[in-house]
Amino acid sequence: MSPFLKAKQYFSDLMGKNLVIVESPAKAKTIEGFLGKEFLVKSSFGHIRDLSKKKLGVDIESGFVPDYEISADKTKIIRELKKLAKEAETVWLASDEDREGEAIAWHLQEALNLNQDSTKRIVFHEITKNAILEAVKSPRSIDYNLVNAQQARRVLDRLVGFELSPVLWKKVKPSLSAGRVQSVAVRLIVERESEITSFKSISSFKVSGVFFPLGETANARNSFIAELPQRFAKKEEAEKFLQQCLESEFNINDIEKKPGKKSPAPPFTTSTLQQEASRKLGFSVSKTMMVAQQLYESGKITYMRTDSVNLSSLAMNTAKQEITDSYGARYSKPRRYATKSKGAQEAHEAIRPTYISNHTAGDTKDQQRLYELIWKRTIASQMSDAELERTTFTIDVSKAKENFVAKGEVITFDGFLKVYLESRDEEDSEEQKGVLPPLKTGQQLGNNEITAQQRFSQHPPRYTEASLVRKLEELGIGRPSTYAPIISTIQKREYVVKEDRDGTERQYVMLRAKGGKLTEENKTEKTGYEKAKLFPTDIGKLVNEFLVRYFDKIMDYNFTASVEEQFDKIAEGKMVWQDMLTDFYGPFHENVEETLEKSEKVKGERILGTDPATGKNVIARIGRFGAMIQLGEADPESDEKPRFAGLKKTQSIETITLEEALELLKFPRIVGQFEDADMSVAIGRFGPYVRHKSAFYSLAKTDDPATIDGERAIVIIQEKREKDAKSLIKEFEEDKEIKVKVGRYGPYVAKGRKNYRIPKTIEPEKLTYEDCLKLIEDGDKGKTTKKAPAKKKTTTSRKKTAAKKTTTKK
């Protein structure tokens, strides 16, 4: 009997009711189609419990015991699941097969008070019928080592955030927050920016020529480009060489031909998928994970959080058959890849299509594009090497000691390149090679022209989301499930911004030897254009400076990586998680108390100079709403107050000049009248805007606040009013500030700049003024402020007490 028929027989023998709990509704719907009437599949909608939000949520004195509470939006789900669990004979916990998924299963078992004898844990790394049936045939109990690794991470991160954030409130700026891994990621971006700021560009002259065999007419087929391997530091040196070229003969001095090959990249892991989807599809890291999750839950790909490059034997055999049928046996080369990433966890497969015979899949364009990328990468990984012939010509210059070199590459067998070629980041850009014509040693050459172009050394590239993930992985910081949250968090906290920035024009010199003459031309190029790069904000730099100065251990890359290794040891059952926290917390808490007591408040101020009109100091500093310019200083004996102006998003405290600051202080500027009221232009926390009758209208990116006129301001006001009118569902006479509107993500209640979600069970058109007030009140109640934990015992006594508690209830 086949394995599938055996599994089917096993299911027909199952009696009684079975409740299967998964994390997401999409996954529930897919799995329900594979299981029979005996199985009811329900979703927990992700995590159901977390550490208390109103307090620390960890009992340090009792051995770091977590205080979990059910999320407010999950109480109804828990009631329903409890009822269904009581009616079921067996409860199957089918959350994902990683630490996060294992923790969800444990939280469900605890919150639902499940009987361990009638509760089974099942795992699978793909949502296919065979995988689900096999999982039900082979249940296991909850792996408490994985649960404890996740608990250790959650508790440690809460301790760091809860104790570090109040330090930042007092010493830097209110409402700031810090995180163990997020702060280290910000440090990477800040340090890269410092490298770029301090980088001194050096110019040199790159020499290249267009050559062709003498005796033939130069054309596209036989012409080729050769370059001088070395560059000239000075223009005079380049001129001298070009003059020698005008008087020289050229011939092929040496020809070197070598066979070569290119091998395919391994199948995708989480980080390589994030990087390649960024480079090839332009997806952000969070978008990649969202689309991959959709594909996984609908049964199209295997589990998307993995650092394994392994493929199952079944997948390899299927890929071999697919390659042989589509391209021929010569294109097939089965390969097993070894996982090399630092601290790889969990024995998953790589990310691959669940059914490799399906070349396309997905319900949306984004799903289809990402699936195609995964399919191509998987298939290419099991294909033959591309075979190449690499040719190098060395060209002698009769009147000079230097030689030109031309490199060419011909693909003699395309192999995996028929399907896929991995993209590269800026820092990995390869020298481009063309195809060279057939030539012989000693053959004489003519040239169309030889040029010496002034080039400038490039600063290190800024991080993209993809290259930051790659760097974190290289350093052993974070794990597959954490990359996307790390990058989202640092942007949400406004320590880092992702944006495009225009380049600047730069002059360069072009020397040209052509037609027996040497000419010089000054040309202009645009340089420094940045697309979707990560830039540190002024507040991000200031927080980083403070944390590196006073919490150097937390901010140390090696320390952060070693913490990840300890989590791995806990997951393997080689370390007790409370012991790890005890060792960490004692020194950390002492560091916090010492910093609160001894460190000075960081202002991040920079005096730019004095205002010629008033003689007062012009200061760039961090204010309540971010970076700003201040004119004058507060004087308790004077009624005159300082004047303030916000910086533009592209400006920084570190680099802004006195002249630029004085321009900002000209705001707000009156640009005209509309409807019998002034229109003023200013720069605020969220960028430049027009203010009219106490309403604010954001300027477009193409608008310059320094030059915008009244006519344009009226257009901006009217366009915003038209847009608002289309989005308005309802407003109230009692309070014009409260409105029911519809936006990109559905209907909501707006009050001023705050928005409040409307539950799906409520029709927005039927909301009364009182209903809106209740939604606003409930929404505000959900927002809590962190407070520093009360000091109860000394660090030493805490450490001793915590050391006694070393086990988790099983």
N, C-alpha and C positions, 0 to 999 in steps of 0.2 A: 504493500500500500504506500502511495506517495506521501511525503510529509504534509502536503496540503490536505489530502483526504483524511489523514490521521488527525490533523488539527480540527477538521470539520466534524469528525466523529466525537472528538473530545468536547466540542461545543454542544453537540446534541445530547451528550450525557449530563451537561450542567443543568441542575434543577434550581428552582428558586429565583429570587430577584437579585439582580446585580446592579450596583450603582458605580459608575465610572466617573471620576472627577478629574478634569483636565483644567489647564489655566485659561484657555481662551474659547470663546464661542465658535470661532472659525474651525478650530481644531476639533471641538465637540461635534460639529456638524459632519466633518470628514470622517471621524472615527465611527460615529453612529451608523454610517452607511456600511461599515465593514462588519459590525456586530449584529447578532440576531435580536429577536424580540425579548430575549431574556435580559438584555442589557439596556439600562437607561444611562445616557451620557450627559453630564452636566458640567458647566464651567464655573470656576471660582473667580473668574475675571482677574487673574493675576494674584498678587500677594493679598492675603486677608488680614494679616497681623503685622505690626511693626512696633518698634520701641515707642514708648509714650512720647507724644509731641509737647506736652505741657510741662514736662520736667526732664531731668537727665535721662530717665528711662533705664538706668543701670544701678543696681545696688552694689556699690564698690566694696563696702565693709563686709558684705556677706560672700564675697568671692566673685564679683562681677556678674551677679545674677541679673539677667535681662528682665525688664518689666514690659511685657508685650501687651498691646491692646488692639482690639479689633477696630479696623478703620471704620469711620462713621458711615461711609458709603457702602460698606460690606455687611452691615448688620442684617439687612433684609435677606441677602444671599445666604448668610450663615443660618438664619432661621429656616430657610427653605431646605438647605443641604442637611441640617440636623434632622428635619422631619423625614426626608427621603432616606437618610442613613438608618434611621430606626426601623423603617419599613423593609430595608434591604437585608438579605442574608449575608451578602459579602460586599464590602466597599473596596473598590480598586482605585488606588491613588496613582494617576497616570501623568504626573507633571514631568517636565523635561529632565533629561539625564545629565545634569550637572549639579554643582553645589547649590545654585540658586533654586533649581527645580526640586532638589532633595529637601531643602529647607521649606519650600512651599508644601510639600507632602507632609512633613513633620508638623508644621503649623496647622494644617488641616486636621491631622490626627488629634492634636491637642485641643484645638478650638471646637471640634465637633464631638469631643469625648468618645472617640472611636474605640471599640474593643479590638485589641491587637490581634486576638485570635481570628477575628472575622474581617481583618483589614489586610489587604495585600498591596504591595508596591510593584508596579510594572514600569519598565522603561523600554524605549525604542529610539533609534536615531533617524528613523524615517517613518512617515505615515503612509504605509502601504498595507494592503490586506494581510499579506504574509507576515509582515513585521508585527502587526497588532496581534494576530492569532498566536504567533510564537511567544510574544510577551506574556499573553494571558496563560499560556501553557507553562511558563517559567517565571512565576512571581518570586519576589524576594521580600525581605523585611527592609525597613528604612535603614540606610547607612548613616549611623550617627557620627562617623568621622567626617563625612561630607557636610552634615548639618553643623557640626561644631566649627568646621573651617569657615562656613558662611556666617555663623554667629560671631566668631572671633573677628572677622572683617567688619561686620556691622557694628559691634560694640566698640572696637578700636576706633573706627571712623567717627562714631558718635562722641566718644571721649575727647578725641582731638578737636572736632568741630565745636563741641559744647564748651570746652575750656579755652580754646584759642580765640574764638570769635569775640568773647567779652574783652579780651586783651586788645584786639584790634579796635573795638568800640571806644575804649578809653585812650588808647595810645595813637590811633591813626584817624579814624572817622567813624561816626555812628552807622549802624545798620550793615556793617561789613561782615563777611563770613570767611572761614578758612576750612580747607579740607586736606586730609593727609596726601592723597595722590593728586588732587586737582591743583594744589599749591605748587607741587613739584612740576606739573605740566606747565603752569604759568611761568615758573622759573626758566624752563627751557626756552620759552618764547621771548622772555625778557632778555636772557643772555644772548640769544641770537640777534635781537635788536641792538644790543650794546655792541656786538661785533660789527654790525652793519654801520652803526653810527661812527665808530672809531676807525672804520676801514678807510685807508688812503689809496685811492685808485692810481695806478701807475700806467702811463701810456707807453706803447711800443709800436713798431711797424711790422705788420704781417705782409710778407711778399708772396705773391702767387702769379702764375702765368698761364696763358692758354696756348698749348703747343699742338703741332700737327706734323706728320712726316713730310720732309722736303720732297719735292717732285710731285706732290699731290695738292689738289686744291683744298684749302681748309673748309671743312663742313662739319655738321653735327656728328656724323658717324666716326670721323677719324680724329676730331679734336678732343683734347682732354686737358684737365687742369692739374698742374703740379705746384707744390708749395715748397718754400724754403723751410726746413725743419726748425731752424732757429729764428728768432725775431731780433730786430735792431732796436736798441734802446733810444737812439737819437735819430732825428730826421736827417742829419748830415751823413750818417752811416748808410741809411737807406738810399739816399741820393747817390752816394758814391757807388754802391752796388748796382743800382739801376743804370748808371752811366757805363759801368763795366759790361752790363748785359747788352747795351746798345752796340758795343764794339765786339761782342763775342759771337762764337758759333756754339751750337748746342747739339749734343748727340747722346744716344742711349749708352751709358757707361756700364750698366749692369741690369739684368732682369732676374728677378727671383720669383719662382712660382711654388706655392705650397698648398697642398690640400688642407682643407679645414672642415669643421662641422659646428653646427649649433644644436644644442639640446633644448627640448621643451622645458618650460617651467612646471613645477609640481602642481597638483590640483589645489584648489583654493582652501586656505584657512580663513578664519574670520578677518584677520588683519590684512592678508593679501587680497581678499575680496573687497574690503573697504578701500584699499589703495588703488586697485585696478578699476573699480567702479567710479572712483573719483577722477582718475586720469582719462578713462575711455568714455564714460557716460556723463561726467560732470556731477555725479551724485555726492551729496554730503555724507558723512559717516552715518549720521542718524537716519537719513533717508535709505541708505543701503540696507541697514539693519531692519527697518520697517518693511521694505519691499521683500527682503529675504524671508522675514517672518511670515509674510502673507503666502509666499511660495511654499514654505515648509508646512504651514498649517493646512494648506489645500492639497498636500501630498505630492508636490511637484519636485522638491529638492530634499536632501537630507538635512539634519540639524545644522543650524547656521552659526552656532557658537562653539567653535572647536579650534584647537591649534594642532590638530593632526593632519598630516598629508597622506595618510594611509587610505588605500581603497580596498574594499572587500574583494575576495576572489571572484564572487558573482559579478561585481561591477567590472572587474578587469576582463573577465571572459566575455561579458556583454559588449564592452567597448571594443575588444578584439574582433568580435563578429561584425560589429557595426562598421569598423574601419575597413575590414577586409571586403565587406559587401559594397561599401561606398567608394573606396579608393584603390583597392587591390592589396594583396598579401604583403607586397614590399613596404607598404606604408605602416604596417603594424609592428610595434615593438613593445610588448608588455613590460611595465616597469613598476617596481615597488620603491617608494620614497620613504626616507627616514625623517622623522620629525626632529628638527634641530633647534627649535625655539627654546629659549631659556625658561625653565620652569613649566614645561608643557604639562597640562593636566587633563584627566579624563580620557578614556580610550574610545574616542569617537572616530568615525571616518572623517575624511576631508569633506568639504561641501561639494556635492555632485547631484546630478539629476537622479531622481528615484528610478525613473525608467529612461535609460540612456537611448533607447530607440526613438524616443520623442525628441525631435530636433527643436521643436518650439513648444512653448507652454505659457500660460498666464492669462489673466482676465483683463489686465490693463496694459497700456503701452510700456509703462515702467517695468511691470512684471515680465513682460515679454523680452525687453532689452536685457534685463539682469539675468533671466533664465538663459538667453542665448549666450551671454558671456560665460556663465557657469558651464553650459554644455560644451562650448568650444574649448575652454580650458581643460575640462575633464578628458575630452577626446584627444586633444593635442598631447596631453601628458602620456598617453599610451601609444604615441606614434613614433615613427623612425626619426632619427636626427636628420636635419637638413645638411646636405653635402655641398661644400663650396670649393672654389679654387681662388685663392688669394694671390694677386700679382702685385709686385712692387717694381717700379721703374726708378732707377737712379740716373739723373740727367746731368752730364758734365757741362760746366760753363767755362769756356776756354780762357777767358781773361780774369776769372775770379776763382778763389779757393773753395767757395761754397758750391754745393750741389742741390739741385731741385729733386724732390721726391714725389712720385705719383703712386697712389694706392688704388687698386681696383679689386672688385669682388664679383665673381660670377657664381650663381647658384646652379650646380650641376644636377642636384636632385632636391626638390622642395621639401619633401618629408612633412613634418608637422606644420611647416609654414603654409601649407595648402589650407590650413584651418585657422591658425592663430599665431600671433606674435605679441609677447608681453610688452606693454608700454614702459617708459622709463621716466623717472623724475629728472628735474633740471640738473641735480648734482651728479646724475648718472649718464648724462647725455654722451652718446658715442660719436666718434668721428664718422662722418658720412663717407661712404666709398661708392664710386661710380664704376662703370664698365670701361676698361681700357681697350684700345684697338690692338690688333696683332702687330707687334713690332719685333725687331731683331737687335741684338747687341751691336753697337757701332753705328746704327742708323742715325742719319742726321735729321734734325728737327728745325722747323721754323716756328715762329710765334706770332700771334695776333697782337698781343700786348702783354706787358709785365707791369703789375701794379704793386705799390707799397701803401697799404692802407693803415692809417693810425687806429689802433684798437686800445681799449682800456680794460684793465683787469676788473673782474666782477666781484662784488661783495658776496659773502655766503648767501644762498637763497633763503628767503623767509619760509617758514613752515606753511604748508597747506595742511588741511585736516589729515590727508592721507600720509604725508611725510612725517607728521607728528606721531601718528599711530605707529609708523615704522620705527621711529626713534624710541618711543616708549617700549616697544617690544624688544628692541636691541638692548635696552638697559635693564630689561626684566621687570619693568614697572607696569602694573595692571595685568589683566588677563582678558581673554576674549569677550567676556560679558561686560567688561568695565570700560573699554575704549570709547564707545559711543557716549555713555553717560559722562565720562570725564570731559570730553570735548564740548558737549552740550552745556555742562555746568559752568565751565570757565567763561563761556560766552554769555550765558544767562546772568551771571554775576557781574558782567561788564568789566571783567579784568582783561578780557581779550575781545577783539572785534574781528570778524571775517569780512573783508571788503575788497573791492577793486580800487586801485589808485592810478591816476593818470601819470604818465611819464613826463620827463622834462626834455627840452631840446638841448642838444649838445653839438658843438662844432668839432669837426675833425678834418685832418689833412689827407688828401689822396694824391700820391705821386704816380705818374704814369709814363712808362717808356713805350712809345709807339711811333711807327713811321720815322724812325731815326731821331726823334726828339724826346726830350724829357720835360714834362709839364707838371705844374702844381695847381691843385684846386682845393679851395676850402668848401667843405660841404656840411650839411646839417642832418642830424639824425635824432630820432626820439628814443630815449632810453629810460629805463626804470619803471616801465609799466608793470603793474602788479595785478593779477587776477585771482580772486578768491584766496587771498593770503591772510594769515593770522598776525594781527598787530597787537602788541600790548597797549592798554590804555594807560593814562597817567596814574590812575588809582591802582591799576594792576602793578605798575612799576613800584609804586610807593609801598604797597602791601608786601611785595616780594622783597624789597630792600629791608623792611622791618623784620620779616620772618627769617631771612638769611642771616641777619645780624644777631638776632636773639634766639632763634630756634634752628641753629645750623644743623643739628642732628636730624630733625624732622625733614628738613629741606635737602638733605644729602641724598644723592641718587643711589649710592650703594646701600645706604640704610633702608631706603624705600624698597629696593629690590630684595634685600634680605628679609624684610617683613613679609613680602610675597612668598618667599621660600619657606618661611615658618608656617604660613597658611597651608602651603602644599604638604608640609610634614604633618600638620594636624589632619588634613584630608587623608593621609596615608596611615593614620593611627600611630605616628611616631612621636607626637608631642601632645601634651595636655593643654587645651586652649586657655584655661584660666592661668596656668603657669606662664604662658607666653604674655598674657595681658599684665600679669603681676610684674614681670621683668621690665615691661615697657612703661607701665603707668607711674611707678615710683619716681624715676628720674624725670619723666615728662612733667609730672605735676609740680615737682620742685622747681623746674625750669619756668613754669607758668607763674608760680608765686614770686619767684625772684624777679622775673621780668616786670610783673605788676608793681613791685616795690621799688625797683631800681632804675628802670628805663625811663627815658624822657619821651614826651609826646612828640610825634613826628608830624611836622607841618607840611613838608614838601614844598617849601617856599623858594622862590628865586627872584631876587630883586633885579629888574631889567634896566633900571635907570630912573631918571626923573622926568616928569611931564614939563615941557618947556613953558606951557601956559600957566601952570600953577606952582611949579617947583616941588610938587609932591612926588613921593616914591611911587613907581609903577611896579607892582608885584604880581608874579604868576604863582598861583597856589591852588591847592585842593580845597574846595568849599563843600557845602552840604550836598550840592547836586553835581559835584565833579569839578573838573579843571576850570579855572576862571582867572580873570585879570582884576586886580584891586588897585584903585587909585586913592592914595592917602591911607592913613591909619586912624583907627578909632581913638578919639581923645575925649575922656570923661568930662573935661572942662569946656568942651565946645559942643554946640548943637549941630555942627556940620558933620555929616556922616560920610564914610568912604563911598566911592562909586564902584559898581561891579559890572563886569561883562563876561559872558561865557565864551569859551574858546570854540572855534569851529572843530568839527570832528576830525579834520585832517591836521589840526594843530596840536602841539605838545608843549607842556611846561618846559621841557628840557631844551627845545629848539626855537621857541617863539622869540622874535626880536622885539625891541622896544617900539620900532616903527609899526610892526603888525599889531602890537598890543594897543597902541594909541588909535589905530584904525578901529579896533573893536570897541574902544571907549566912546566912539562917536554914536554908538547905538544906545537906546532906540532912536531911529531917525524918522521923522514925519515925511511921508511920501505923497500926501494929498488927502482930500476929503471924499467921502462916499456916504450918501444918505445922511448928510448933515453931521457926520462924525469923522474925526481924524482916523487915518490909517497910519500905523507906525510899524516899522520893520525892526526886529530885534533877533538876537541869537540866544536861544535858551537851552535847557538841558537836553531836549530832543532835536536840536538843530534850529536853523533860522525859520522865522515865521512872520506872518502879518497879523497884527492885533487890530481888531475893529469892534467897537461896542462890547468890550469884555470877552469877545470870542477870539479864538486862535486858529490860524490857517497856515499849515506848513507849506514852505516853499518847495518847489521841485528841485531835484538835484542839479538841474541845469541853470537854476536861478542864482545870481550873485546878490546877496543881501546888501552889498555896498553900492550896487548900481541899479537895483530894481526901481522902477518908477510907479506912479499912481495908476497908470493904465493897466500895467501888468498885475498890480495888487488887486484891482477890481476883478480881473479875470480869475485870479486864484480864489477869491472869495466866492464868486458866483459858481465856479466849478465845484467847490466843496459843498455849497448849499444844494446843488443839484444832486450830487452823490448822496448826501445825507437824506434828502427827500425820498430817494429811491429805497434807502435802507430803513426808513422810519415805518414802524408798524403802528405805534400808538404813543401819545404823550398826554400829560395830565395838567389840568389847570392849577391843581393844588401846588405843584412844584415843576416848573418848566425844565429843571435840570434832570429830572427823571424821565427816561424814555424807554420804550420797548422797541428794539431794533433787530434787524437780521444782518448777519455778517457772513464771512467766509465759512465759518464753522457752525452756522445755524443761528437761531434767535437767542437774544440775551437782553438783560436789563442793564441800561447804562445810567450811571450817576456821575456827572462830571467826567473825570478821566478814568473812573473805575467801571469795570464790567462784571456782571454777575450771571452765572449760568442759569438757564431755565430748564428744569427737568423735562425729559421727553414726554412725560405723562400729562404735562400742562400745555394747553393751547395758548400760544402767546397773545392771540387776538382777544381772549376772554379775561386776561389779567386786569384786575382792578388796581387802583392806586395803593390800597392796603396790601394787596398781594405782593406788589413790587417792594413795598417797605419791608415785608416779611422776608422776601428773598435776599434783600440787601442786608438785613440784620443777620440772617443765617449765614450768609457769605462772609460777613465780617467776623462772626464768631469763630469761623473755621481758621482764621489767621491768628496765630499765636506768636508771642515774642519769647525768644530764648532767654533764660536767666542763668547766671552762673550758679553752679551747685554750692550749697552752704558747706562751709568747712566744719566738719564734725570731729575728725580725728587727725592726728599727725600722719605724715606720709609713711613713717616707719611702721606705725600701728596698722595702717591700711594694708601695707605690704605683707605684714605678718598674718593678718586675718585672711587676706585674699589667698595666700599660699596654702591655707588649710583646705580650701574648697577646690577640688580638682576634678570633679566628675559631673557629667550631665545626666539628668534623670532620663532613663530609657523606658 
